[in-house]
Amino acid sequence: MQQEINNLKAQIDSLRRPVGIGSETASHPSRATMLPGDLLKALNQDSNSGWSLVSSGSKQSRASFDPLMGSWWTRNEPPPSGLITILAKMFAEKEHHYTHDPRPPEFYESLYNPDPNTGLHPALRNAVFLLACGYYQGPFAQLEPLFLQRTKYHLGQSLALADRLLDYVEAYILFTIYHGLKGRYFQGIRNIAAAVAFAFACGLHALRPPEWRPADSSSLLPRTLCRSEIRHRIRVWWIVFSLNRLGNAAYDINSDFDDNKVETVWELPLESNNFEEQHQHTVSSLFVRDTGATYVYHDTANAIRSKCAALIDRAARMGSAAPHTSEGDHRFWKKFEILDQAIRNVADSLPSAFEEPRYEAAARCVTIETENVNRITIVPHIFACHARILLHWELARAGSLKSHTACLEASWKAVPLVRKTVEQDIGHVSPLLLSSWARMFRVFTCEHSRLVIAGDTERAQFIILELRVLSRALKEQAKYNAFASEFFCAIQPHHGKSPISEADVTPFISISLKFPT
């Protein structure tokens, strides 16, 4: 027996990468080779340093590994608990990239339960593991083929058997995020559109009191009055909604559904509120005067993020139509002015970027005792600036001085926050922020060109400073994100390794126009 153990250890150490995924069987996802030696070494090193699952409050705070941990790989078993601890921690660290409503500790505890009847749905469990590996380079990337195969298999099983469809939607969302992370943007856009259609079929778009389900249509999900289940459904809906709206705005795609069809409340009200009217606001409330929906200081971080996603999408569509709309179309221009005011109201009432995010409706405001911005509360500040630029950009290009000023003001307001992310070395920021940075880059390159043509070289020099900040930020994110890498590689040949200078800003205009922003 000991000799067999020694032989197996030697076999693991001899491997450098997975040989590949084997053939798929009728009843199980396909098998794969054992863990490579360098991955086993990395995991054991992490075990010795004691990775802790801080975000989930897991009792399993220390990763430990069976020397024969490679056996789970070959027998279609779940990962060992030590590896789950690491993967869960990696996933939790990046959860704020696509939602500001973090999952409860029970979710992370359930990752350790391999029983599909009492634990998480296998599709959701494997999607969590897949996305965790996708976010981190190095040895964990070698696990991607396995978790990708398992995720796809269990997604198919869930749909075929109509098994826990809310888990199916959530797993499919994570699967979509994984595609975006790998630079497969159009596949991600298609997938999230499919997720939206399924979310509608599940009634997630119409979660409001007192029924908490669509009033005039059927739903694939059973009715529930359980508050934890309602909150879960609300969270899944706003993830789908935000990704759909932000993705459509980035790629100039028409909306998959009308805002007026959304009835889901921004967040689950407190039980003591008796579902007062102000807690029943939803997307359409943002575009009506004096509803109070655009005053966001007391909102949760996730409600603010979702509102910004709605504003960005509406701004992209109205901004694109504005130059082609006659001055006599008073209905359009009234909506345009209301949207512009809504964006400004949100921007003016945002919590400080130096405040801790609020995850509960009743949470008090807490200012951070530091000069560092918070990586979550900084997001809506940049999103609000992005929305204003999207609304005014096409008009500015058509010659509107008012819109030109609005674009510059929004860009200048956001750049100090971008500079903070670089100075603090925040690391891998939400990929959705990069579209905002690229948009500001475009605004500044065009303004620089205008000033140079006008002979105002002194003011043009100030634009160079802003471009340096954005260039550096995109360069830092190129380590993590395919979009940032592609964007930075496109501008790199024009200025080599030296800082951006006035002489080589002009080519950036055509380069920045290549990229969807």
N, C-alpha and C positions, 0 to 999 in steps of 0.2 A: 504494500500500500504506500509506504513512504517513497519507494522508488517511482511509483506512478505519479506521486505528487511532485517529486523532483523533475521528472520528465515533462510534466505539464507546465511547471514554472519555466523550464528552459524553452519550451515552445512559445509561451507568452512573451518572454524576453526577446525571442528571435524575430518577432513580428514588428514591423515598422508602420504598417497601415492596414486597414481592413482589406481583405482580398475582394470583398464585394458581397452583395446580397444574393442569396441563393434563390432557387425557384420557389414560387409561392404554392402552398398546399391548399387544399379545398377548404379546410376548416381553420387554418391559422395563417397569420402573416408570415412571410418567408423568413428563413433562418439566415444567420450571418456568422462570420468568423468570430473567434474570441477576441477580447480586448487586446489591442496592441500593447507592447511592453512600455512604450513611452507614456501612454495614457494611464496605465496601471501605476507607473512611477509617480506621475503627477497627482493622481488621486490619493495615493498613500502619503505624499508630501502634504497635501491639503488636510488629510486626516490628522497628521502629526501636529499641524498648526492649529487645529480645532476650529473649523468653520462653524459659525453659529447662525441659526436662522432667526435673526433678530426680528424681522418684519412679522413673522407669524407667531412668535412666542412659543415655538416648538419646544417640547421638553427634551427633544433629541438634539442637544446643542453641540454635540461632538460627533464628527464623522469617523466611523471605524469600518474597516474593510476586511472581509474574508480573503486570505491569500488566494483562494480559488474563485474569486468573484467573477472570473471570466465564464463560469458555467452558466450564469443567468442569460448570457448573450446567446448561447447555443441552444437553450432549451425553451425559448419563447417565454421566459419568466420576467417579472418586473425587475428593475434594478435593485441592488442591495440598498438598505436603509441609509448607509453612509453616502452613497452616491446621490440618493434622493435628496438628502440634506443639502448637498452642494448645489444640485440643479435647482432646487426650490429657492435657495438663497439668490442664485444668479437670476432667476425669473423675477423674484420679488424686487430686486434692485432696479429692474428696468420696467416694472409695471406702470410707473408714472408716464412712460412714453405714450401710452394710448388711452389711459384713463386716470382720473384723479380721485376715483372712488375705490380705494384698495380693498382687496378681498379680506374677509375675516380670518382670524387664526384657524378656525375650523377647516377652512378650505385647504390650508397647507398641511394640517394634520392628516387630512383625508388622503393626501398623496401617498402616505405610507401604507394605506389599506389596499391590498391588491384584489380584494373581493369585489367584482363588478356589481354585486347586488347591494352592498353596504357602503362601498367606497365611491370614489369619483368614477364617472363613465370612462372606460378605457380610452376613448377618443380624446377626451379632455385631458386626462393624465398625460398621455403621450404627446399631445400638442404643447403642453406646458414644458415637458422635457425637451421637445424639439426646438421651441423658441429659445429656451435657456441656452442650448448649445449653439444656436444660430447667432446669439448676441455676442458670444465669446469666441475669439480665435484660439488657435492652439490645439491641444490634444482633444478638447471636447468636440471639436468639429468632426472628429472621426466617428462620433456617435450619431451624427445627423442622418446618414442613410438608414440606420436601424429605426430611429424614431420617426423618420419621414414615412417609411414603409408601414410602420404600425399605425401611425395617425391616419393615413389614407385608408388603410384596411378597416379600422374601427369607425371612421366616418361613414364609410359605405354600409357597414353593418347597422349603424344607428339609424340611418335613413331607410334602409331596407326593412327594418323591423319596427320603425316608428318608435324607437327606444329613447326615452328621455330627450326630447327634441330641444329643450332649452340648452342642455349640455351640448347637443349637436351644434346649435347656432354659435355658442361660445367657443367651442373647439374650432369651428370653421373660421371664426374671426381670427383666432391665434394662428391658424394655418395661413390665412391671408396676410397677416402681419409678417409672417416668416418669408413669404414671397417678396414682399416689399423690401424687407431687410436684405435680401439677396439681389436686389436690383431688378426684379421681375415686376415692374410697376404696372404694366398694362394687365398682366395676369391678376395682380392684386386688385386692380380696379374692377375687373370682371367678377372676381370672387366676392368682393364686398357688395356689388350690386345684387348678386345672387343671395347673399346673406340678408340683405334688406328685404328682398321679396319673401324670403322664408320667415323673417321677423314679423312681417305684416301678417302672414298666414298664421303665425302663433299669437297674434293680437298684441304684440309688444308695443305697437305704436299708439295704443289706446288704453294706457294704464292710468286711470284717474278714479278718484273716489266718486261714489261709494262702491260701484260694481267692480272696478279694477279689471275690466275686460271690455272688448268692443260691445257697444250697445246695439248696433245695427248689423252685425255680421258674426259669423261663427269663428271659432278659434281652435287651432290644433292643440292648445294647452288647456288642461282642465281649469275650472274656476278655483281660485284660492283666496282666502282672507288672511293667510299667515303672513305676518309682517316681514319676516326674514325672506320668505319666498317672493313677496311683492318687491322688496328692495332688490333682490337678485335680478328679477326680470327688468326692473327699471335700469339697473346698472348695465345689463347686457344691451338694452335698447340704445342707451346713449353712447355706448362704444360703437355700435353699428352706425348710428346716425352720424356721429362726429367723423368717423373714418370715411364714410360715404361723402359727406359734404366737403371735407377738406381735400379728398382725392379728386372729386369732380371739379373743384375750383382750381386745383393745380394743373389739371389737364384740359380745362375749358370744355367740360362735358356737361350736357344738360342734366338737370336733376332727375333722379329715378322716380320721384314722387313729389307731390305738391306739399308745401309746408302746412297748408290748411288741413291735411289729412292726419297730422300728428296731434294727438291729444294727451300723450303721456306727460305727467308732471315732471318738473326738473329734478325733484328729489322727494323722497318719502317724507311727508310732514310728520311732526311729532304727534303722538297720540292725543296730547292735551289740546291741540289746535282745533279739533273738531272739523278739520278740512275746510278752513275758512277760504274765502274766494281768492285771496292773494296767493294761496298755495296751490291753486289750480292753473296758474299761468303755464303756458307752453310756448312753442316756437312762434306761432302767429302773434302772440302778445308783444313780441319784440318790435313789430312793425305797425303798431297802433300807438298813437300819442297818449301820453298820460296814464299808461297802465301800471307804471312802476316797475315793469319787468326789466328795464334797462338800468335800474339802480342796483348794482350787484355787490356792494360792499359786504352785506350780511349773508350773501349766498355761500354755499359750499364751493370748494375748489372745482369739483366736477361740474356743478351747475354752471359756473362761470365759463369753464372750458367749452361746454356744450353750446352755450349761448354764442361764444366767439366763433365756433364752427358754423353756426347758422348765419351769423353776420358775414363771415368770409364768403360763403357760398352765394348768398344773395347779392353781396357787393360785386362779386365776379360777374354774375349774369347781368346785373343792371349797368355796371361799368362798361361792359362790352357793348351793350345796346345803346348807351347814351349818345355817342357821336352820330348815330344814324337815326336819332329820334328828333322830330321837328319841335321847335319851340312851342308850337301850338298844342302839343299833346300834354295838356295840363295835368291829366291823370298820372302820366308817367313821371313828370317832374315833381309832382307832389309826393309820390312814393320815393323818388330819389332823395328829396330833401328830408323826408321822415327817416329814411335809412341812414343818411349822413348824420342826422342828429342822434339817432339810436347808437351809432358807433361811438360818437363823442361822449354820450352819456355813460356808456359802459366804460370807456377809457378813463373818464374823469372820476368814476366811482370805484375803480378797482382797488382792492387791498394793496398796500405797499409791497413792493418786491422784496422788502426786508421783513415781511411778516410770515409767520408760519401758516401753512395752508390749513383750512378748516374742512374737516371731513363730515362733521355732524352739523345739522341745522342750528343747534343751540350752542355750538362751541363759541367761546369768547375769542376776541382778537388778541393775538400774542405777537408782539414785535420782537424780532431776533436781536439779541444783544451782541451784534457784530456788524462789521461793514460789508459783509458778504450777502449777496442776494440769495434768495431761496430758489432752488432749481424747479420748483413747481409753480410758485406764485409769479415767477418771471414769465411763464408761458403766455398767459392771457394778455400781458402788456405788449408783447411782440405781436400776438395775433390781432389785437385791436389796431395796431399800427398797420399791419398787413391788410386788414379789411379796408381801411381808409385809402390806402394806396390803390387797391384793386378797384374801388369805386371811382376814383378820379384819374387813373392812369391813362385811359384811352382819351378822355377829354383833354388831359394835359398835352398829349401827343398831337391832338387836333388843334391846339393853340389856345386853350382856355388858361388864362393867367391864374384864375382862382383855383382851378384844379391842380395846376403846376405847383402852386404854393402849398396846397394841401398835401401833395405827395412828398415834397421836401420836408415839410414840418413833421409828418409821420415818420419819415426815415431818420431824421435827426433825433427824434424822440426815442427811437428804438436803439440806435447805435451804441449809446452808453451802456445799455443792458447787454448788448452783444460783447462789448469790451469787457464787462464784468465776468461773463462766462469764460472768456479767454484767460483773464488775469487770475481767476479762482481755479482754473484748470478743472472745471466741472466734469470733464470727461465726455462720455457719449451722451449727447443731448437727444431729445426727441427728434426723430427724422423729419417730423412735420414742421419743425422750426426752420429747417434748411430752405424750404420753399420761400419762407418770409425773408431770409437773409439774401437769397438770390434775387428776389424782387427788389430789395433795397439796393443791391449792387447795381441792378439795371438803372434804377432811378438816378443814382449818383454818377454813373458813367455818362448817361445822357446829359445830366446837368453840367458835368465837366466839359463835355464837348460844346455845349451852348455857350458857356462862359469863355472858352478859348476863342471861339468864333467871334464873340463880342469884344474880344481884346481885354477881358477882365481877368488877367492872369493871377492877380492877388487872391481873388475869391476862389479861383479854380484850384489854387494850391491847398485851400482848406478842404476841398473835396477829396484830394489825394489822401489826407489823413483818415477820412472815413472809409475810403476804399481799402486802405491798409488794414484797418480793423476787421472788415468783412472778409478780406482775403486771408488773413491769418486765422480767423474763426473757421472758414471753410477748409483751410489746410489741416487744422486740428481734427475736424470731423472726417476728413478723408480717410483716416485710419479706421473708422468704424462704419462708414456709410458709402454705398456705391454711388449715389447721386453726388455727394460732396467730392468724392474722388474724381469722378468724371468731370465735374465742373472745374475743379482746381487744376486738373491735368490740361484742360482746354486753355486756361489762362496762363499756365506756367511757361510755355514756350515764348510768350511775349515779354516776359520780364525776368526769365531765368531765376536765379536764386536771390537776386537783389530786391530790395523793397520796391513797391510800385512807385513809378515816377510819372511825371506829367507826359513825357514823350510817348509812353506806351499805354496810355489809358484808352485812346481811341479804338484800338482793336477790340477792347472788352465789350463795346456796345454790340457789335455783331455776334460776339461769342455768347453774351448773356441772353440774347434773343433766341438762341438755339434751344435753351433749356426751359422746360415747362415750369412756370412760377405762378 
